[in-house]
């Protein structure tokens, strides 16, 4: 299909390559900054800054600045800091909560920016559609010469922004980690938490400005938040989270651009869609909180409970000198087969019997059950016929330390409220 010469990209594969490279580098910048925003629970503020910098950019362009230039950068940072200051001022004045205040401020500033862009005089390098949605496909045609080679201006500015952000993150990494996970302790230790926060907000403005040409003001928040949120589900170490977020952002940018080209639709919109799909996949395969992990945990618990219930039933049957109760459900039949297979229950002439290892496991379960009944009967003052259901659930979750504590709090009783023997600790 690809043929080794990229003819599947059409007659000008270099244009697509530069467009994907530009999307990749700006998305990597957003993922780097967004990871710190996500772990500090400042995603909404990142969204606010991503939209509220629009009036700063618009004013700077009208004043003669160029997208990616220093004047536009300072205008964006000024608008970002204004957003934070207005949000905090509203809260200090007894206004709405911080999240509501940020929503009010950034929507108002964003609307002002849209009005400024719409009222810009003809010939101004401001186009409402490009500012709001970006135009990734046309960026490779606006080039500068580096080392004798034409390079898209947006790629060059995005690469410089990513390099600067990466250097700043590496230089302040330990401070960022300390502040991200315990800002109060960092402040008590004398760290400049406010300065670090302002620096993070300025970095957010830089990443946002570098992304405007590619995805515009509306969808930049997808690059800021979505890869970082997906990476947070996949790993628990911050440095790994940043790397995973960058990989997800770059892959999403390239796949989104290719999908947009094949479907003849908006590149920025398709990139955001692909990033959303990546997040959906992360919610399924996340090792700790993913749907598959939770399903596996529930199935494992159900299996353990079934096997322990079969062992406890066998122990009670032998205690009462009666035959073992047959399995009533498919999972109980599977559990009985597994116990036979692993040697915890063995076949004897008079029927199935507990092996020594199976007996120890069964006595632990029965001991937990009857100790809990004894504790409830003494401290909860429940009727005797109400003690069994809660004990039947708790018996699978008590450890040795808790059983010792229950034994001490029940006065070392050797029988439960029903008069049945409490087995000794295995």
N, C-alpha and C positions, 0 to 999 in steps of 0.2 A: 504493500500500500504506500509506504513512505518512499520506497525505491532508493533510499540512501542519498538522494539529492534534493529532498524536500520539495519536489515538484507538486506534492499534494497541497502545499501552501499557496500555489498559484505562481504567476510569473515573477513576483517580487518577494521571495521568502525573507530577504533581509529586512524589509519593512516590518513584517510580522515579528521577526526575531527581536528587533529593537523595541517594538511595542510591548512584547512580553517581558523583555529585560527591564523596561521602565516600570511596568506594573509590578514586577517582582521586587525591585529595589524599594519602591515607595511602600509597598505592602509590608516588606520586612521592617522598615522604619516604624510603621504604625504598630506592628506586632511587638516590637521591642518595647516601645513606650506603653502600649496597651497592657502588656503583662504586669507592669508595675501598677498601672491604674486598677487592674482587676484585683490583684492581691491586696491593695489598699482600700478596696471597696469604693473607688472613685470613678467607676465607669460612667455614671450619669454626668459627673463633672467633665469627663473626657468628651462625652457627647455634646455637652453644652459648649465647650471650647471649640470643638470641631465645627459647630454651626456659627458660634458667636464671633469667630474671627473674620467672617465675611465682610462686615462693614469696615474693619481695619484694612483688609486687603483692598476693598473697593476704593477707599479714600486714598490709600497709598498709590494705587494705579492711576487714579485721577490726578494725583500730585506729580506724576511723571515716573513712577516706579514701574518695574517689570516683574511679572510673576517669576519667582525664584530669586529676585534681587534683594539687596539688603534693605531697601526702603519698605518693600512689601513684608519682609520678615519682621521688621520692627513694628510695623502697623499691626500685624497679626498678633505678636506678643503683647502689644499694648491692649488690644481688644480682649485677649485671653485674661490678662490681669484685671482688666475692667470687669469682666464677667465674674471673676472670683470676688472682687471687692464689692460689687453690687449685691451678689448673693449673700455675703456675710453681713453687709449693711442692712439688708432686708430682715435678716434673722435677728440682728442686734436691736433693730427698731421694733421688735415684737410682731414682725410679719409672719409669713408662712414658714413651715419647716424648711430645712436646707434643701431637700429634694424638690419641694414645690417652688421654693425661691429660685433655684437653678433653672427649673422649667420656665418660669415667668421671664427670667432675665435672658436666657439664650434664645427663646422664641422671639422676644421683642427685638433683640439685637440682630438676629437672623433676618427678621422682617425688614428692619432698617437697611440691612445690607442689600436685600433684594430690591428695595425701592431705589437705593443709590445706583445699583447696577442697571435697573430699568430706565432710570433718568439720565444715564451717562450720555454725553453728546456723541454724535456719529464720529466714527474713526477712532474712538477710544478702544484700547485693547481689553475690552470687557464684553463678553457675550453671555447673556443670561443663561442660555441653555448649557453652554460649556462650563460656566461657573457652578451651576447647580448639579449637573450630571457628568461633567468631564467629557473629553473627547479623545480617548486613548488612540484611536486609529490615525489621527492626524499629527500626533506628537513627533513621529520620526521625520517629518518634513521640516520641522523647525530645528536646524542643526547649528552647532558651533564646531570649530576646528580645534582638535586636540591632537598633538603629535602628528599633524598632517592628515588626520583622519576626520571625516565628518561624523560628529556624535550628536544625537538628539539632546537639545538643551535640557529637556525635562529629565532625561536619564542622568545627565551630568550633575544637575542640582540635586536629584534624588540620591545619587551615589554619595555626594559630598555630605548630604544631610544624614544618611545612614552611617557613614564613617564617623562623623562627629558625634552622633548619638551613641554609637557603640563605644567610642573612646570615653565619653562622659560616663556611661554606665559602668564601664570597667574601672574607671578611676574612683567612683563613689559606691562601688558595689556593696561593700560591707555596711556602709551607712544606710544604703537603700534597703538592704535585707533587714537590718535592725529596726529601722523606722516602719517598714511594711508590716512586720508581725507584732511589734509592741511599741507603738509611738509614745505611749506614756513613759515606758522605761527608758526609751531613747532620750526623751526630753529630760527625765530625771538624771540621766548620765551626762547631760550637758551637750548633747548633740544638737546641731542647728536644724531642728525638725522643720521649722517654718521655711528656712532657706532651701532645704531639700524639696519641700513641697512646691515652692515657687519654681525651683529648677525643673521639677517634673512637669509642671504646667507649661513652662516655657518650652520644654522638649515636646510636649503634646502639640503646641502651636507650630513648632518646626516641622514635625511629622505631618501635621495637617496641611500646612502650606505646600510642602513638597508633593502632596497627594492631590492637590486641587486640580491640576491639569489632567490627571489620570481618571479620577473618579468623582470629582466635584464635591460640593459641600454636603449634599444630601446623603451620599453613601460612604463617606469617609469613616463614619462611626462603625460601619461593618468591619472595616480593616482594623480599627482601633480595638474593638471589643471581641469580635467573634473568634479569631484565631487564639487569642489569649484565654478566653473562656473555655474553648475546646481543650487547649493544652493543660489548663488547670484540672480538668477531669482525668487526663491521661497520666499525670505525674504529680508527685508531691514535693519535689525539690525545685526551688525557684530558678536556679540556673538551667536545669533541664526544661522547665516550663518555658523559659524564654526561647531556648533552642527549638523546642517542638513547635511553639507558636510561630516562629520565623519560618520553619519548614512548611507548616500548614498554610501560612500566608502566601509563600512563594508558589507552592503547588496550586493553591486555589486561584491565584492571579493568572498563572499560565493556562490552567484548564479552563477557567472562566473566559479568558480572551479567545482561546481556540473555539470553545463552544459558541461564543457570540459571533465569531467570524463565520462558522459553519451555518448558524441559524439566522444570520443577518439581523442581529438585534444589538441592544446596548451592551458594550463591553463592561462598563461599570456595574450595571445591573446584574449581568450574568456572573461576574466575579463575586458579588455579594451573595448570589444564589448558591454558588459552589461553596463559598465559605459557610453558609448556613447548612448545606448538606454535610460538610465536614463536621460541623458541630453536632448534627443529628447522629452521625456515625459514632462520634466520641461518646455521646450519651448512651449508646448501646454497648460499646466495647470497653468502656472505662474499667480499669481493673478493680477499683474499689466501689464506686457508686454507679457503675453502668447497669443497664437493664439486664444484660447477660450475667454479670457478677451477682446482682441481687437475686436473679432467678436461680442461679447455681447455689447461692447461699441458702435460699429457702428449700430447694430440693435436697441439699445436704442435711439441713436440719430435719426435714420430714423423714429422710431415710434413717438418720440416727435415732430419732424418736421412735420410729417403727421398730427398729432392731432392739432398742432398750425396752420397749413395751413387751416385745415377745420374750425377752429374757426375764423380765419381771413377772410376766404371766407364768412362765415355766417354774420360776422359784416359788410363787404362791401355790401353784398346782402341787408341787412336791411338798410344800409345807402342809397343805390340806389333805395330802395323800389322795389326790384325785387325778384323772387323766389331764393332759395338756389340752387347753381349749383349741379347737381348730382355727386356722386363719379365716377371717371373714371377708377380707378384701384382697384385691390383686397385690397391692403393695405389701400387705401382711404376708401373703404367700411368698412373695419375693424375699421379704425379710427372713422368713423361716428357712427358705432355701439357702440364703447367704450364711445364716448362722450354722447350718449343717455343713456348708462348704468350708467355712473357716474353723470348724471344730469347736465352736462354743456350745453347740448342742450335738450330742452323739446319739446314735440309735442303739437301743438296748433291747433285750428280749421282751421286756414289759412295756416298751414304747420309748419315745425320745426322752433323754435325760440331759441335764446340764453337765458339761465338762467342768473340771476345776477352774479353768480360766473364765468360762461362761458364768459359773457360780459367783466368782468374785465380782464380775461386772453386774450381775443381777442383784447381789446383796448391796452394792453401792446405790443402785437405783431405788430399791425398796427401803434402804436406810434413809435416803434423802426424803422419800415420800412420807415415811412414818414420823421422822423427826419434825417435818414441817407440820404435819397434823397435830403432833404433840405441842408444838409451839403455838399454833393457832388456838388449840383447845385451852391453853393456859393464858394467853395474852389477848386474844381477840374475842373470847367468850362467844364463839359461834356454836350453834347446835352441832351435835356429833354428826348428823347426817349431812351437814353442809361443809365438812372438812375435806372430803375426798376430791371434789373437782379442782380446787386451787392447788392442792398437793400434787395432783396428777400432772399439772402443767409445770410446776416448780421443780419437780423431781429431776428433770432433765437439765437443769441450769445451776444446781448447787455444787460448789467446789468443796474440797476437803476442809478448807479453813472455815467456810460458812457452816458446814455440818458440825464442826467442833464448837462453834459459837452457839448453834442451836442446842446442842447437847448440854452446854454449860447453862444456858438460859432456861432450860426445862428441868434443871436439877439432876441431870444425869439419869433420866428415866430410861428404863429398859423395855417399856411397852408404850404403844400409842393409845389414844383415847378409846379405841375399840378393844383394848386388852391384848392386841397382837404384839408379838416380840419385835423389838427393833434390832435388826442385825448389827453386829459389831463392825467397826471400820475395817475394811479389807486391808 
